[in-house]
Amino acid sequence: MSIDFKKSNPIYVQIAYQIHDKVLLGEYPEETKILSIREQAIKFEVNPNTVQRSYELLQQQELIYTKRGLGYFISPGAKEKIKILRKERFIALELPVIFKNMLLLDMNEADLIRYLEDYKKTIKQKNA
């Protein structure tokens, strides 16, 4: 399975974010074994060293841990830690861009809320 990697972030970070997404979506519950470095490298069609860097990042973030001889597992509390990390990143990097564009386009808070509600309805319809 090849991924269309973005040039804005290093590939190893993007792989870590893919794992973040799987945890947030419930595909990787706490204490779940994840693919080995080699298996993940094959899946993403990247060098195993790239996946190794992803796993090192995830370990630094305390989102995965190793069981000697068994592999890598999702850490207890990983979902909440990911939410905190992603919210901090969103607030620091993405919200300022949204706010700037709102000001440039003369949009107000009510516009933003309306679009958010429309988006939520669309998502609910897709999931129904």
Disulfide bonds with the S-S distance in Angstrom:
none
